[in-house]
Amino acid sequence: MARSHRSHRRRWPIVIGVVAAVVATAVVVGVPLWSAQILLTPHHSLSTAAGTVVAVGEDEITLTHTDAGTREGTYGLTWSDENGRIAGEAVVGPMLWTDGATITRQFLPAGAVPAAGTKVDLNPNLWTGDPRTALGIDFQDVDIEGELGAMPAWLVEGEGDTWVLFVHGIDGVRQSGLRPLVTLADAGLPTLLISYRNDAGAPPSPNGLISLGEREWRDLEAAADYALQRGAEKFVLYGDSMGGSIVTRFLHESHHADRVVGLVLDAPVLDWSAVIDGQAERLHLSALAPLVRLVVQWRGDLSLTPLDELDQTAAFERLPVLLFQGLADPLVPHADSADFAASLPKAQYVPVPGAGHIQSWNVDPEGYASHLERFLEPFLP
């Protein structure tokens, strides 16, 4: 009997070691696969859960306390019905006060008002509609023929032969371009807010996955082709988040690159490897970052090397560049944006304290518009 107990005691370290090895393998293999799938799968939403409605007053709304609810600035607020469809939307302004358990913000309803107990989402896009319903700006729905099929776009007419092509970011929608659209429309420049492969209403990519800009630039080129057919001669390219990656790839790859006369970048992804490493560090998984990068490249059938713009800035030296970067951005390293702008002789870097990812306009819309207006002056008809 004593020998049997000793035998069991000898087996336990082996069992524990095997279990530990299995768990470690699951983590080492599973986390990179999960991370790559999350990054590369289209989601079509920038919304973040912002708690539950506690009360609604005449010009204010009180929500349960969440990190999203405490964001600086002005945002869109939406809530859904039991089928998951948007049931209402509003705009919330800056936070007025908090008692630690709840948050009260300025409130601008656009019709229906959410009842107490309703779960709400916060979105950097203030509006879910189109330029006319959101801003009263006339526009045309147009289709742009790309290599994978027709992609919907919004065309706001203007004067002159310099067109602005707006490219939203990863998981974004054309509504991202509505925030600066008033400034662009007031400038009188023709503006095309495009969609691209894997967007809602646009054709999927062959593998159904996002390519982080490595292939999506071809859809921007199709938009440039469309604009040239409508009288465009030159372009100001405007990209936020992954839209920045698409715009910068265009300048390396497109035969229309020499027609680009200016760049507006908002929290642009300039180095996907740095973004992946930064997210791994936030999750205390830095040791797995190299594996995540390898799996992303394998899963997406892409290369991260050409997507590092910090090592190939010569393509941008001739161009005036306006670069907005939120200093509270949890996704894009603001040091990358600052270094990129500092390396370019015609770049203006606009850091915005307190702004999260693509939220510089939300935190300071007047300042954002002022910088954009001055940047656009040389391109006016």
C-alpha positions, -999 to +999 in steps of 0.1 A: +000+000+000+029+024+009+045+017-025+011+025-043+009+059-025+045+067-034+037+057-070+007+081-071+028+109-057+054+103-084+027+105-111+012+139-100+041+160-111+039+143-145+001+150-148+006+186-137+034+190-162+013+176-190-017+198-182+005+229-180+021+220-214-014+216-229-026+249-215+006+267-226+002+253-261-034+263-262-024+299-252+005+301-276-015+288-305-050+301-296-043+337-288-025+345-321-052+327-341-080+346-322-062+379-324-057+375-362-093+366-367-105+396-347-083+420-366-090+407-401-127+400-399-150+428-410-174+441-383-188+473-398-192+491-364-173+515-343-198+515-315-188+509-279-212+499-251-218+529-229-240+516-201-277+519-194-300+549-193-307+560-157-327+592-165-333+617-193-338+654-187-345+683-210-309+688-221-291+660-204-289+623-200-277+602-171-260+568-178-245+541-156-207+547-153-186+531-181-152+541-194-167+548-228-192+571-212-165+593-197-148+601-231-141+637-237-160+654-265-192+649-285-205+616-298-233+597-314-256+577-291-277+548-304-299+522-289-314+491-305-348+473-304-352+436-294-342+425-329-309+444-328-320+471-352-312+507-343-343+521-326-331+556-320-302+580-321-290+612-305-259+633-299-243+635-265-220+664-256-193+666-229-197+651-195-214+675-170-207+656-138-203+621-123-209+607-089-188+576-096-218+553-102-234+574-129-224+599-156-245+629-168-238+644-203-253+670-225-281+654-246-294+664-281-322+640-291-331+635-328-366+623-322-373+594-299-358+594-264-345+562-248-364+550-218-347+543-184-331+509-185-322+511-222-287+499-231-269+525-253-238+526-275-214+554-281-200+561-316-174+586-328-197+590-358-224+614-347-249+604-374-261+572-389-277+588-420-263+603-452-251+638-460-286+651-466-304+637-436-275+643-412-262+677-424-286+690-451-258+687-477-270+676-512-252+646-526-255+618-552-255+581-545-230+566-570-215+532-577-178+528-584-167+498-604-137+481-589-119+449-597-143+430-574-176+447-585-196+478-577-189+498-545-213+525-533-201+560-527-214+595-518-205+623-542-209+659-530-205+682-560-181+712-559-161+735-581-126+730-596-107+700-606-092+691-573-113+664-556-112+651-520-113+613-517-123+603-482-114+568-470-127+555-437-108+531-415-111+495-403-146+485-392-157+521-403-184+533-426-188+563-449-205+582-421-170+587-406-165+613-433-196+633-423-177+649-394-153+669-416-178+671-445-193+705-436-157+720-438-151+702-471-184+713-486-179+749-474-146+749-492-164+740-524-142+710-533-159+680-550-158+653-524-162+615-528-168+594-497-160+559-508-165+523-496-142+494-504-141+456-504-157+440-474-178+471-466-215+468-462-230+470-497-196+464-514-183+431-527-163+408-503-127+401-508-119+365-521-110+353-486-136+375-469-109+392-448-094+426-444-060+431-460-050+461-438-046+483-469-023+460-489-051+453-514-078+479-505-058+507-522-069+493-555-105+503-546-093+538-539-077+537-574-110+528-589-125+558-571-098+580-586-106+565-620-142+575-615-133+610-605-110+615-635-139+605-657-160+632-641-134+660-646-110+656-617-073+664-624-058+663-589-066+647-555-064+655-519-065+621-502-081+620-467-078+588-447-086+579-411-072+548-392-067+520-418-079+546-444-045+562-438-028+529-446-049+526-478-040+562-488-003+557-482-003+524-501-020+543-530+010+567-532+034+538-535+014+517-559-011+537-580-004+550-614-024+581-603+000+588-574+015+619-592-020+635-593-021+636-554-014+672-542-022+668-505-029+644-477-051+646-446-045+618-422-064+612-390-049+587-365-034+569-395-020+534-392+015+539-404+030+506-391+007+476-385+035+457-366+037+486-341-001+485-337-001+447-331+028+450-306+010+478-288-022+459-284-002+428-272+015+450-246-019+464-234-031+429-228+002+419-211+009+394-239+040+411-254+058+377-256+032+366-281+034+396-304+058+381-329+035+350-332+005+373-337+023+391-365+032+358-382-004+345-379-019+377-392+003+375-423-005+338-428-042+341-421-046+372-443-022+362-470-004+395-467+029+411-457+033+436-430+067+448-443+053+471-470+028+485-446+055+502-425+055+537-438+080+550-412+107+533-433+096+547-466+087+583-462+104+596-494+071+591-513+055+618-492+082+645-490+068+665-519+033+667-504+017+690-479+004+667-451-021+675-423-020+648-396-044+647-366-035+624-337-054+618-305-030+615-276-053+591-258-055+568-288-053+532-275-047+518-310-023+540-331+010+549-313+010+587-313+048+586-313+046+570-348+024+598-361+047+625-346+078+608-360+062+605-395+052+641-396+086+653-383+103+635-411+083+654-438+092+689-448+056+700-455+038+682-428+017+698-400+012+676-369-019+683-348-018+664-315-051+665-296-050+658-258-077+635-245-088+622-279-091+585-285-088+567-318-102+589-347-118+611-320-098+643-326-128+660-342-151+648-314-129+664-288-122+697-306-145+701-337-138+739-340-101+735-338-102+705-362-122+725-387-099+755-384-068+734-392-086+717-421-098+750-436-063+765-436-049+734-451-074+733-480-069+770-490-042+763-516-065+738-534-096+760-536-109+767-571 
